[in-house]
Amino acid sequence: MSTSQFPAGYLWAARVTVLAICIVVPVVYPQRYVVHILGLAIIFAIAALALQLLLGFAGLLSIGQAAFLGIGAYTSAILTTTYRVPFELGFIAAGLVAGFASLTLVPITRLRGVYLAVATLGFTIIVHLVLLNEEWLTGGSFGMLNITWPSLGPWSLKGETPTYYFCLAVLIASFVTLHRLIPSRFGRALQAIMLDEDAARASGIDLTYYKSQAFVVAAVITGFAGSLFAHHSQYLNPNDFTFWKSIEILLMVAVGGIGSLAGAVSGAFVVTLLPEFLRSADEYRMIIFGTMLIIFMGLGQRGLAGLFSVAAMRLVALLERAGAVPARRSKRQ
């Protein structure tokens, strides 16, 4: 049961409700630690959305998202901290530099499946080594300290809460952009490539061009997420951008549901927040976390998005039978 079968009005109501919760949470729980962790979840949700474009809508398994996250983070941090460039320019540059770096992956877009994954993994390792060894630029293993808070013109977003809301605005913009991109000609071409590359090629679709464009779009969005990560954390270390971070982002998409933008967001929140909720379990925390991930993966490719969709449809059906909501028409909306 897909979201296309779900009434559009209920879908928008659910989205507005989730957005309202995200807006209210920092007001209800103003503790700095809570807002900080929620901000991280939002930032990783942006990176997960970018990977969802590649994996869920183009069938491209990439383990290189940590590289683009690191490129965006260090680009923004270096420009704003070392060269005193305004945050707005550093933020834009983070996405552009990450997108430009993704062009180096054009030759490997001819690869498929695990071969493509291994190639992108190699790219992540190379970027991590550059961040680690080029001390004159990145600070090396010591990292970068005293990164400034975000700002918009004369307004400084100093503090966890203002930065949280800015990250939320970027997440909304990224979600809306991809939501409109998927049904476009570009999005349909990507989905055709995912279904059958040979058939797509026979239909006149330039595989290399569309795959490369998908990598560029995903890299730009991930670069923006990297910029937010740098200014949100105010400290960068090369170990934040190893291939394990790529695996973590991949896990977010898999848990949330492959092929669902909302699933990528929910998966990012689960993977980021769940270990924090389990801190009271002490040494058993990661064991419980791993067990729950196995359970989530048992939901199949549709992940949490599929589970929520089925649960919501059943709830709507119950409400319709009870007369609490109007019954739907027989044809799809």
ChimeraX attribute file (.defattr): number of C-alpha atoms within 10 A of each C-alpha:
attribute: neighborCount
match mode: 1-to-1
recipient: residues
	/A:1	10
	/A:2	12
	/A:3	14
	/A:4	10
	/A:5	12
	/A:6	17
	/A:7	15
	/A:8	13
	/A:9	9
	/A:10	13
	/A:11	15
	/A:12	11
	/A:13	11
	/A:14	13
	/A:15	12
	/A:16	12
	/A:17	12
	/A:18	12
	/A:19	13
	/A:20	11
	/A:21	12
	/A:22	16
	/A:23	14
	/A:24	12
	/A:25	13
	/A:26	20
	/A:27	11
	/A:28	9
	/A:29	11
	/A:30	14
	/A:31	12
	/A:32	13
	/A:33	11
	/A:34	15
	/A:35	22
	/A:36	20
	/A:37	17
	/A:38	22
	/A:39	25
	/A:40	22
	/A:41	23
	/A:42	29
	/A:43	27
	/A:44	29
	/A:45	31
	/A:46	32
	/A:47	34
	/A:48	33
	/A:49	29
	/A:50	31
	/A:51	34
	/A:52	33
	/A:53	27
	/A:54	23
	/A:55	19
	/A:56	24
	/A:57	24
	/A:58	24
	/A:59	23
	/A:60	25
	/A:61	20
	/A:62	23
	/A:63	26
	/A:64	30
	/A:65	31
	/A:66	30
	/A:67	32
	/A:68	32
	/A:69	33
	/A:70	31
	/A:71	28
	/A:72	33
	/A:73	29
	/A:74	27
	/A:75	25
	/A:76	33
	/A:77	33
	/A:78	19
	/A:79	18
	/A:80	22
	/A:81	17
	/A:82	12
	/A:83	9
	/A:84	12
	/A:85	15
	/A:86	16
	/A:87	23
	/A:88	15
	/A:89	12
	/A:90	25
	/A:91	26
	/A:92	17
	/A:93	20
	/A:94	32
	/A:95	30
	/A:96	21
	/A:97	18
	/A:98	28
	/A:99	24
	/A:100	13
	/A:101	17
	/A:102	23
	/A:103	14
	/A:104	11
	/A:105	19
	/A:106	15
	/A:107	10
	/A:108	16
	/A:109	18
	/A:110	13
	/A:111	13
	/A:112	13
	/A:113	11
	/A:114	13
	/A:115	14
	/A:116	19
	/A:117	18
	/A:118	16
	/A:119	17
	/A:120	23
	/A:121	22
	/A:122	16
	/A:123	22
	/A:124	26
	/A:125	17
	/A:126	14
	/A:127	20
	/A:128	22
	/A:129	16
	/A:130	15
	/A:131	24
	/A:132	19
	/A:133	14
	/A:134	12
	/A:135	14
	/A:136	7
	/A:137	15
	/A:138	21
	/A:139	18
	/A:140	18
	/A:141	15
	/A:142	13
	/A:143	18
	/A:144	22
	/A:145	15
	/A:146	12
	/A:147	19
	/A:148	20
	/A:149	20
	/A:150	27
	/A:151	17
	/A:152	11
	/A:153	9
	/A:154	6
	/A:155	8
	/A:156	14
	/A:157	17
	/A:158	14
	/A:159	14
	/A:160	22
	/A:161	18
	/A:162	17
	/A:163	22
	/A:164	25
	/A:165	18
	/A:166	17
	/A:167	25
	/A:168	22
	/A:169	13
	/A:170	19
	/A:171	23
	/A:172	14
	/A:173	13
	/A:174	19
	/A:175	19
	/A:176	12
	/A:177	11
	/A:178	20
	/A:179	15
	/A:180	10
	/A:181	14
	/A:182	17
	/A:183	12
	/A:184	12
	/A:185	10
	/A:186	14
	/A:187	20
	/A:188	15
	/A:189	23
	/A:190	27
	/A:191	22
	/A:192	21
	/A:193	23
	/A:194	17
	/A:195	14
	/A:196	12
	/A:197	18
	/A:198	12
	/A:199	12
	/A:200	18
	/A:201	13
	/A:202	10
	/A:203	11
	/A:204	9
	/A:205	17
	/A:206	14
	/A:207	19
	/A:208	14
	/A:209	11
	/A:210	18
	/A:211	22
	/A:212	20
	/A:213	18
	/A:214	22
	/A:215	25
	/A:216	23
	/A:217	21
	/A:218	27
	/A:219	33
	/A:220	27
	/A:221	28
	/A:222	34
	/A:223	36
	/A:224	31
	/A:225	32
	/A:226	33
	/A:227	28
	/A:228	32
	/A:229	26
	/A:230	27
	/A:231	24
	/A:232	23
	/A:233	17
	/A:234	16
	/A:235	17
	/A:236	25
	/A:237	20
	/A:238	22
	/A:239	16
	/A:240	14
	/A:241	26
	/A:242	21
	/A:243	23
	/A:244	15
	/A:245	19
	/A:246	25
	/A:247	17
	/A:248	19
	/A:249	30
	/A:250	26
	/A:251	19
	/A:252	30
	/A:253	35
	/A:254	29
	/A:255	29
	/A:256	34
	/A:257	29
	/A:258	27
	/A:259	23
	/A:260	25
	/A:261	27
	/A:262	21
	/A:263	28
	/A:264	35
	/A:265	27
	/A:266	24
	/A:267	29
	/A:268	31
	/A:269	22
	/A:270	18
	/A:271	21
	/A:272	21
	/A:273	16
	/A:274	17
	/A:275	16
	/A:276	14
	/A:277	11
	/A:278	16
	/A:279	12
	/A:280	10
	/A:281	12
	/A:282	8
	/A:283	10
	/A:284	12
	/A:285	16
	/A:286	15
	/A:287	12
	/A:288	15
	/A:289	17
	/A:290	13
	/A:291	11
	/A:292	13
	/A:293	17
	/A:294	12
	/A:295	13
	/A:296	18
	/A:297	18
	/A:298	12
	/A:299	17
	/A:300	15
	/A:301	17
	/A:302	22
	/A:303	26
	/A:304	26
	/A:305	26
	/A:306	21
	/A:307	17
	/A:308	14
	/A:309	18
	/A:310	16
	/A:311	12
	/A:312	16
	/A:313	18
	/A:314	12
	/A:315	12
	/A:316	20
	/A:317	15
	/A:318	13
	/A:319	14
	/A:320	14
	/A:321	12
	/A:322	11
	/A:323	10
	/A:324	10
	/A:325	12
	/A:326	11
	/A:327	13
	/A:328	12
	/A:329	8
	/A:330	6
	/A:331	6
	/A:332	10
	/A:333	11
